[in-house]
Amino acid sequence: MNREGQVRIPSGCAIAAVISRDGNRMSGEGIMNAMKPMHDRSNGLGGGFAAYGIYPEYRDFYALHLFFDSRTTRKNCEAFLKEYFEIVHSEVIPTRKIPEITDEPIIWRYFVDPLKSMLANLQLDEKEFVVRAVMKINTELDGAYVFSSGKNMGTFKAVGFPEDVGRFYRLEEYEGYAWTAHGRYPTNTPGWWGGAHPFTLLDYSVVHNGEISSYDANRRFIEMFGYHCTLQTDTEVITYIMDYLVRVQKLSLDEAANVIAAPFWSTIEREKDPEVRKRLSYLRNVFPSLLITGPFSIITGFTGGLMALNDRLKLRSMVVGEKADRVYFASEEAAIRVMEPEAENIWAPAGGQSVIVRVKEGAY
């Protein structure tokens, strides 16, 4: 029998990310390799990547990535899409057969533009229109799941270790100005293709290391506003919270971070700036059901940037480094050193401290 201390039990899950402040595109090979030294943080039940800037030729269209369980499901979903969107281009997402990835579903992508007539009839802006379409597919079309829906970005995920998932999707053939990655170690939810990270909605993507003890309260609140948690993993709710706070409520990313990882009331009371104290108190009072409790470190991708955030007590690891125009994030410094051996200014953000990096205006 192994005694305590004789077996390495990692803090569940691995996350990593890289972004070029100058908007320079880089292949997926670097982020794939970064996951290798964190192999033991995963158990093969989920891996995935999100990439920004990978579809410049279709940058003005929503890129919908979908899993289907059958050709019939795909045809039914395409019929639905044609009612609401102009399908500019569609194709099977290229993959390579490898023994480590099995039981793959049918995987397609569609570059679409909302029909102007539908927008006018429903009196919706196009982002809300796309969100409603995604929710409708994921809740009403059995066997079909939209797992990516942003412009000029895409998510690629599967059941497997992340380095194998990257090879399966041939990510070394893509180039983007920002990449995020996740290796999954599920503790209380199933390992299946739709439940792998990242979770996305529009251009927001989230990778998460940890566990959300406030999931039921968060889910009940967010589902009052038309979101539906269908992917059987607690992290999904973080993506919808980000969309609700930033797109719907028009909060800044910093303000959204101060909702998700809200400062303790004692911390707010000690704040010397009365305006800051007033704003933090307002956010805690207005959005108490969107405070995420439990250990977590997350990286959120969005068009033109990345945001990293720990829980208030910093119960999960996160380190940041930089070199030239690139900024790196990872659960372990070893992952950053694989991407950039000469990385500088390695540091660990404090609990509840958001780290936001944006690409310079116009670079992407």
VEXDO-264766 format. One record per residue (C-alpha): residue in three letters; residue number from 1; x, y, z. Coordinates in steps of 0.05 Angstrom, whole numbers. Layout:
REM VEXDO-264766
+-----+-----+--------+--------+--------+
:  aa :   i :      u :      v :      w :
+-----+-----+--------+--------+--------+
: ALA : NUM :      X :      Y :      Z :
...
+-----+-----+--------+--------+--------+
This chain:
REM VEXDO-264766
+-----+-----+--------+--------+--------+
:  aa :   i :      u :      v :      w :
+-----+-----+--------+--------+--------+
: MET :   1 :      0 :      0 :      0 :
: ASN :   2 :     27 :     69 :    -19 :
: ARG :   3 :     30 :    116 :     40 :
: GLU :   4 :     16 :    190 :     39 :
: GLY :   5 :     74 :    227 :      6 :
: GLN :   6 :     95 :    166 :    -36 :
: VAL :   7 :     46 :    181 :    -92 :
: ARG :   8 :     44 :    247 :   -130 :
: ILE :   9 :    -27 :    274 :   -131 :
: PRO :  10 :    -25 :    338 :   -172 :
: SER :  11 :    -73 :    396 :   -162 :
: GLY :  12 :   -116 :    371 :   -219 :
: CYS :  13 :   -114 :    399 :   -289 :
: ALA :  14 :    -62 :    438 :   -328 :
: ILE :  15 :    -71 :    505 :   -363 :
: ALA :  16 :    -25 :    546 :   -407 :
: ALA :  17 :    -29 :    605 :   -455 :
: VAL :  18 :     13 :    651 :   -497 :
: ILE :  19 :     -3 :    717 :   -532 :
: SER :  20 :     36 :    764 :   -577 :
: ARG :  21 :     25 :    837 :   -558 :
: ASP :  22 :     45 :    856 :   -629 :
: GLY :  23 :     -6 :    808 :   -659 :
: ASN :  24 :     47 :    763 :   -690 :
: ARG :  25 :     19 :    696 :   -708 :
: MET :  26 :     52 :    633 :   -682 :
: SER :  27 :     38 :    560 :   -697 :
: GLY :  28 :      3 :    514 :   -648 :
: GLU :  29 :     66 :    472 :   -639 :
: GLY :  30 :     93 :    514 :   -581 :
: ILE :  31 :     30 :    510 :   -538 :
: MET :  32 :     24 :    435 :   -554 :
: ASN :  33 :     95 :    423 :   -529 :
: ALA :  34 :     82 :    466 :   -467 :
: MET :  35 :     32 :    414 :   -442 :
: LYS :  36 :     82 :    357 :   -442 :
: PRO :  37 :    118 :    373 :   -376 :
: MET :  38 :     49 :    379 :   -343 :
: HIS :  39 :     27 :    310 :   -368 :
: ASP :  40 :     14 :    283 :   -298 :
: ARG :  41 :    -36 :    339 :   -284 :
: SER :  42 :    -83 :    305 :   -333 :
: ASN :  43 :   -112 :    235 :   -335 :
: GLY :  44 :   -130 :    229 :   -408 :
: LEU :  45 :   -204 :    246 :   -400 :
: GLY :  46 :   -200 :    313 :   -435 :
: GLY :  47 :   -153 :    361 :   -471 :
: GLY :  48 :   -163 :    422 :   -514 :
: PHE :  49 :   -139 :    487 :   -544 :
: ALA :  50 :   -167 :    554 :   -565 :
: ALA :  51 :   -133 :    596 :   -618 :
: TYR :  52 :   -144 :    668 :   -639 :
: GLY :  53 :   -129 :    697 :   -708 :
: ILE :  54 :   -130 :    629 :   -744 :
: TYR :  55 :   -184 :    645 :   -796 :
: PRO :  56 :   -162 :    711 :   -828 :
: GLU :  57 :   -195 :    694 :   -894 :
: TYR :  58 :   -262 :    686 :   -858 :
: ARG :  59 :   -251 :    738 :   -803 :
: ASP :  60 :   -319 :    772 :   -814 :
: PHE :  61 :   -358 :    708 :   -803 :
: TYR :  62 :   -376 :    667 :   -742 :
: ALA :  63 :   -337 :    601 :   -742 :
: LEU :  64 :   -382 :    547 :   -713 :
: HIS :  65 :   -347 :    483 :   -693 :
: LEU :  66 :   -394 :    425 :   -681 :
: PHE :  67 :   -394 :    353 :   -657 :
: PHE :  68 :   -447 :    307 :   -688 :
: ASP :  69 :   -463 :    236 :   -668 :
: SER :  70 :   -489 :    217 :   -737 :
: ARG :  71 :   -497 :    240 :   -809 :
: THR :  72 :   -572 :    248 :   -797 :
: THR :  73 :   -558 :    295 :   -739 :
: ARG :  74 :   -511 :    335 :   -782 :
: LYS :  75 :   -562 :    342 :   -838 :
: ASN :  76 :   -616 :    363 :   -788 :
: CYS :  77 :   -569 :    415 :   -758 :
: GLU :  78 :   -550 :    442 :   -827 :
: ALA :  79 :   -624 :    451 :   -843 :
: PHE :  80 :   -631 :    491 :   -779 :
: LEU :  81 :   -570 :    534 :   -794 :
: LYS :  82 :   -596 :    550 :   -864 :
: GLU :  83 :   -659 :    579 :   -833 :
: TYR :  84 :   -620 :    629 :   -792 :
: PHE :  85 :   -553 :    639 :   -826 :
: GLU :  86 :   -519 :    645 :   -893 :
: ILE :  87 :   -469 :    588 :   -894 :
: VAL :  88 :   -408 :    619 :   -929 :
: HIS :  89 :   -365 :    556 :   -924 :
: SER :  90 :   -369 :    489 :   -889 :
: GLU :  91 :   -322 :    430 :   -883 :
: VAL :  92 :   -299 :    372 :   -841 :
: ILE :  93 :   -247 :    397 :   -791 :
: PRO :  94 :   -182 :    363 :   -812 :
: THR :  95 :   -155 :    311 :   -764 :
: ARG :  96 :   -103 :    255 :   -766 :
: LYS :  97 :   -116 :    185 :   -742 :
: ILE :  98 :    -75 :    168 :   -681 :
: PRO :  99 :    -84 :    109 :   -633 :
: GLU : 100 :    -89 :    154 :   -572 :
: ILE : 101 :   -154 :    187 :   -595 :
: THR : 102 :   -213 :    141 :   -604 :
: ASP : 103 :   -289 :    144 :   -611 :
: GLU : 104 :   -287 :    211 :   -646 :
: PRO : 105 :   -353 :    241 :   -667 :
: ILE : 106 :   -366 :    275 :   -734 :
: ILE : 107 :   -330 :    342 :   -729 :
: TRP : 108 :   -348 :    400 :   -776 :
: ARG : 109 :   -340 :    475 :   -780 :
: TYR : 110 :   -385 :    526 :   -812 :
: PHE : 111 :   -369 :    598 :   -827 :
: VAL : 112 :   -435 :    634 :   -823 :
: ASP : 113 :   -467 :    703 :   -826 :
: PRO : 114 :   -534 :    717 :   -791 :
: LEU : 115 :   -590 :    730 :   -841 :
: LYS : 116 :   -608 :    804 :   -839 :
: SER : 117 :   -682 :    787 :   -848 :
: MET : 118 :   -679 :    744 :   -784 :
: LEU : 119 :   -643 :    798 :   -745 :
: ALA : 120 :   -697 :    848 :   -766 :
: ASN : 121 :   -755 :    801 :   -750 :
: LEU : 122 :   -728 :    783 :   -682 :
: GLN : 123 :   -701 :    853 :   -667 :
: LEU : 124 :   -635 :    826 :   -641 :
: ASP : 125 :   -564 :    847 :   -650 :
: GLU : 126 :   -522 :    793 :   -684 :
: LYS : 127 :   -484 :    771 :   -622 :
: GLU : 128 :   -547 :    758 :   -582 :
: PHE : 129 :   -575 :    723 :   -644 :
: VAL : 130 :   -515 :    676 :   -647 :
: VAL : 131 :   -518 :    661 :   -573 :
: ARG : 132 :   -591 :    642 :   -578 :
: ALA : 133 :   -577 :    597 :   -638 :
: VAL : 134 :   -520 :    562 :   -601 :
: MET : 135 :   -564 :    551 :   -540 :
: LYS : 136 :   -621 :    524 :   -584 :
: ILE : 137 :   -575 :    474 :   -619 :
: ASN : 138 :   -544 :    450 :   -554 :
: THR : 139 :   -610 :    440 :   -519 :
: GLU : 140 :   -658 :    418 :   -574 :
: LEU : 141 :   -617 :    381 :   -627 :
: ASP : 142 :   -600 :    316 :   -594 :
: GLY : 143 :   -530 :    293 :   -613 :
: ALA : 144 :   -506 :    360 :   -638 :
: TYR : 145 :   -461 :    407 :   -598 :
: VAL : 146 :   -433 :    474 :   -617 :
: PHE : 147 :   -366 :    478 :   -581 :
: SER : 148 :   -339 :    541 :   -613 :
: SER : 149 :   -375 :    602 :   -641 :
: GLY : 150 :   -330 :    663 :   -646 :
: LYS : 151 :   -302 :    703 :   -704 :
: ASN : 152 :   -230 :    689 :   -727 :
: MET : 153 :   -219 :    640 :   -671 :
: GLY : 154 :   -232 :    567 :   -657 :
: THR : 155 :   -233 :    514 :   -603 :
: PHE : 156 :   -206 :    443 :   -613 :
: LYS : 157 :   -219 :    391 :   -559 :
: ALA : 158 :   -227 :    317 :   -547 :
: VAL : 159 :   -222 :    260 :   -497 :
: GLY : 160 :   -147 :    249 :   -490 :
: PHE : 161 :    -83 :    281 :   -464 :
: PRO : 162 :    -74 :    351 :   -492 :
: GLU : 163 :    -10 :    336 :   -530 :
: ASP : 164 :    -47 :    280 :   -566 :
: VAL : 165 :   -108 :    324 :   -578 :
: GLY : 166 :    -63 :    375 :   -611 :
: ARG : 167 :    -33 :    323 :   -658 :
: PHE : 168 :   -102 :    296 :   -673 :
: TYR : 169 :   -126 :    365 :   -696 :
: ARG : 170 :    -60 :    380 :   -733 :
: LEU : 171 :    -53 :    445 :   -694 :
: GLU : 172 :     18 :    454 :   -718 :
: GLU : 173 :    -14 :    474 :   -784 :
: TYR : 174 :    -52 :    533 :   -753 :
: GLU : 175 :    -25 :    602 :   -735 :
: GLY : 176 :    -55 :    650 :   -685 :
: TYR : 177 :    -35 :    710 :   -644 :
: ALA : 178 :    -60 :    678 :   -579 :
: TRP : 179 :    -67 :    606 :   -555 :
: THR : 180 :    -96 :    574 :   -493 :
: ALA : 181 :    -91 :    500 :   -472 :
: HIS : 182 :   -120 :    453 :   -421 :
: GLY : 183 :   -106 :    383 :   -395 :
: ARG : 184 :   -164 :    355 :   -356 :
: TYR : 185 :   -166 :    316 :   -290 :
: PRO : 186 :   -241 :    311 :   -277 :
: THR : 187 :   -260 :    300 :   -205 :
: ASN : 188 :   -336 :    298 :   -204 :
: THR : 189 :   -359 :    303 :   -277 :
: PRO : 190 :   -354 :    256 :   -336 :
: GLY : 191 :   -299 :    254 :   -388 :
: TRP : 192 :   -330 :    264 :   -456 :
: TRP : 193 :   -316 :    305 :   -518 :
: GLY : 194 :   -363 :    362 :   -503 :
: GLY : 195 :   -340 :    366 :   -431 :
: ALA : 196 :   -267 :    378 :   -448 :
: HIS : 197 :   -240 :    449 :   -441 :
: PRO : 198 :   -238 :    503 :   -468 :
: PHE : 199 :   -311 :    524 :   -462 :
: THR : 200 :   -330 :    580 :   -509 :
: LEU : 201 :   -386 :    626 :   -528 :
: LEU : 202 :   -377 :    677 :   -583 :
: ASP : 203 :   -304 :    698 :   -577 :
: TYR : 204 :   -297 :    682 :   -502 :
: SER : 205 :   -260 :    619 :   -483 :
: VAL : 206 :   -245 :    592 :   -414 :
: VAL : 207 :   -195 :    540 :   -388 :
: HIS : 208 :   -200 :    524 :   -314 :
: ASN : 209 :   -160 :    487 :   -262 :
: GLY : 210 :   -201 :    475 :   -200 :
: GLU : 211 :   -271 :    462 :   -176 :
: ILE : 212 :   -331 :    507 :   -170 :
: SER : 213 :   -366 :    495 :   -103 :
: SER : 214 :   -416 :    551 :   -120 :
: TYR : 215 :   -436 :    519 :   -186 :
: ASP : 216 :   -510 :    508 :   -171 :
: ALA : 217 :   -520 :    580 :   -147 :
: ASN : 218 :   -481 :    607 :   -207 :
: ARG : 219 :   -519 :    562 :   -256 :
: ARG : 220 :   -588 :    579 :   -228 :
: PHE : 221 :   -574 :    653 :   -234 :
: ILE : 222 :   -544 :    653 :   -304 :
: GLU : 223 :   -599 :    607 :   -332 :
: MET : 224 :   -650 :    661 :   -315 :
: PHE : 225 :   -620 :    701 :   -373 :
: GLY : 226 :   -626 :    649 :   -428 :
: TYR : 227 :   -562 :    610 :   -418 :
: HIS : 228 :   -565 :    534 :   -412 :
: CYS : 229 :   -511 :    491 :   -380 :
: THR : 230 :   -514 :    427 :   -421 :
: LEU : 231 :   -442 :    403 :   -426 :
: GLN : 232 :   -439 :    367 :   -358 :
: THR : 233 :   -378 :    405 :   -332 :
: ASP : 234 :   -378 :    461 :   -280 :
: THR : 235 :   -330 :    505 :   -319 :
: GLU : 236 :   -382 :    517 :   -373 :
: VAL : 237 :   -417 :    567 :   -327 :
: ILE : 238 :   -355 :    612 :   -323 :
: THR : 239 :   -359 :    624 :   -398 :
: TYR : 240 :   -432 :    645 :   -394 :
: ILE : 241 :   -418 :    689 :   -334 :
: MET : 242 :   -363 :    725 :   -373 :
: ASP : 243 :   -409 :    736 :   -432 :
: TYR : 244 :   -465 :    762 :   -388 :
: LEU : 245 :   -421 :    810 :   -348 :
: VAL : 246 :   -380 :    838 :   -406 :
: ARG : 247 :   -426 :    835 :   -466 :
: VAL : 248 :   -494 :    842 :   -434 :
: GLN : 249 :   -479 :    883 :   -371 :
: LYS : 250 :   -423 :    923 :   -405 :
: LEU : 251 :   -374 :    913 :   -348 :
: SER : 252 :   -299 :    919 :   -360 :
: LEU : 253 :   -256 :    857 :   -353 :
: ASP : 254 :   -229 :    883 :   -287 :
: GLU : 255 :   -299 :    893 :   -261 :
: ALA : 256 :   -319 :    824 :   -284 :
: ALA : 257 :   -259 :    796 :   -246 :
: ASN : 258 :   -282 :    834 :   -184 :
: VAL : 259 :   -349 :    798 :   -190 :
: ILE : 260 :   -322 :    728 :   -203 :
: ALA : 261 :   -266 :    733 :   -151 :
: ALA : 262 :   -297 :    789 :   -109 :
: PRO : 263 :   -253 :    817 :    -53 :
: PHE : 264 :   -274 :    798 :     17 :
: TRP : 265 :   -318 :    850 :     52 :
: SER : 266 :   -261 :    862 :    101 :
: THR : 267 :   -215 :    878 :     43 :
: ILE : 268 :   -265 :    926 :     13 :
: GLU : 269 :   -274 :    962 :     80 :
: ARG : 270 :   -199 :    973 :     84 :
: GLU : 271 :   -197 :   1005 :     14 :
: LYS : 272 :   -173 :   1077 :     23 :
: ASP : 273 :   -201 :   1105 :    -42 :
: PRO : 274 :   -275 :   1119 :    -30 :
: GLU : 275 :   -293 :   1113 :   -104 :
: VAL : 276 :   -259 :   1045 :   -110 :
: ARG : 277 :   -292 :   1022 :    -45 :
: LYS : 278 :   -360 :   1045 :    -71 :
: ARG : 279 :   -352 :   1009 :   -138 :
: LEU : 280 :   -328 :    943 :   -106 :
: SER : 281 :   -387 :    946 :    -57 :
: TYR : 282 :   -435 :    958 :   -115 :
: LEU : 283 :   -409 :    898 :   -154 :
: ARG : 284 :   -414 :    852 :    -93 :
: ASN : 285 :   -485 :    875 :    -77 :
: VAL : 286 :   -512 :    872 :   -149 :
: PHE : 287 :   -480 :    806 :   -171 :
: PRO : 288 :   -473 :    763 :   -108 :
: SER : 289 :   -496 :    699 :   -144 :
: LEU : 290 :   -439 :    705 :   -194 :
: LEU : 291 :   -384 :    701 :   -142 :
: ILE : 292 :   -347 :    637 :   -157 :
: THR : 293 :   -324 :    600 :    -95 :
: GLY : 294 :   -276 :    542 :    -90 :
: PRO : 295 :   -204 :    533 :   -115 :
: PHE : 296 :   -192 :    558 :   -186 :
: SER : 297 :   -144 :    588 :   -234 :
: ILE : 298 :   -173 :    608 :   -302 :
: ILE : 299 :   -150 :    637 :   -367 :
: THR : 300 :   -202 :    673 :   -409 :
: GLY : 301 :   -188 :    686 :   -482 :
: PHE : 302 :   -224 :    740 :   -521 :
: THR : 303 :   -214 :    777 :   -587 :
: GLY : 304 :   -149 :    816 :   -578 :
: GLY : 305 :   -128 :    790 :   -510 :
: LEU : 306 :   -123 :    743 :   -451 :
: MET : 307 :   -142 :    749 :   -378 :
: ALA : 308 :   -115 :    704 :   -322 :
: LEU : 309 :   -147 :    701 :   -254 :
: ASN : 310 :   -139 :    661 :   -189 :
: ASP : 311 :   -190 :    651 :   -134 :
: ARG : 312 :   -186 :    699 :    -75 :
: LEU : 313 :   -145 :    651 :    -33 :
: LYS : 314 :   -100 :    628 :    -91 :
: LEU : 315 :   -114 :    554 :    -80 :
: ARG : 316 :    -89 :    536 :   -150 :
: SER : 317 :    -22 :    553 :   -181 :
: MET : 318 :    -11 :    604 :   -237 :
: VAL : 319 :     53 :    635 :   -262 :
: VAL : 320 :     66 :    689 :   -314 :
: GLY : 321 :    128 :    704 :   -355 :
: GLU : 322 :    147 :    746 :   -415 :
: LYS : 323 :    198 :    753 :   -470 :
: ALA : 324 :    199 :    807 :   -523 :
: ASP : 325 :    127 :    817 :   -547 :
: ARG : 326 :    101 :    752 :   -518 :
: VAL : 327 :     68 :    738 :   -451 :
: TYR : 328 :     62 :    668 :   -424 :
: PHE : 329 :     16 :    637 :   -372 :
: ALA : 330 :     17 :    566 :   -343 :
: SER : 331 :      3 :    524 :   -282 :
: GLU : 332 :     78 :    510 :   -277 :
: GLU : 333 :    140 :    549 :   -297 :
: ALA : 334 :    166 :    487 :   -333 :
: ALA : 335 :    111 :    497 :   -386 :
: ILE : 336 :    132 :    569 :   -398 :
: ARG : 337 :    206 :    547 :   -404 :
: VAL : 338 :    187 :    498 :   -459 :
: MET : 339 :    154 :    554 :   -499 :
: GLU : 340 :    210 :    604 :   -484 :
: PRO : 341 :    272 :    579 :   -448 :
: GLU : 342 :    296 :    651 :   -438 :
: ALA : 343 :    230 :    676 :   -408 :
: GLU : 344 :    238 :    735 :   -361 :
: ASN : 345 :    200 :    767 :   -303 :
: ILE : 346 :    170 :    701 :   -279 :
: TRP : 347 :    119 :    717 :   -225 :
: ALA : 348 :     56 :    690 :   -192 :
: PRO : 349 :     -6 :    734 :   -190 :
: ALA : 350 :    -38 :    743 :   -122 :
: GLY : 351 :   -105 :    713 :   -104 :
: GLY : 352 :   -161 :    751 :   -139 :
: GLN : 353 :   -112 :    792 :   -181 :
: SER : 354 :   -131 :    795 :   -254 :
: VAL : 355 :    -75 :    797 :   -306 :
: ILE : 356 :   -100 :    825 :   -372 :
: VAL : 357 :    -57 :    827 :   -434 :
: ARG : 358 :    -82 :    859 :   -498 :
: VAL : 359 :    -55 :    859 :   -569 :
: LYS : 360 :    -38 :    930 :   -591 :
: GLU : 361 :    -95 :    964 :   -628 :
: GLY : 362 :   -102 :    942 :   -700 :
: ALA : 363 :    -48 :    887 :   -696 :
: TYR : 364 :    -97 :    830 :   -703 :
+-----+-----+--------+--------+--------+
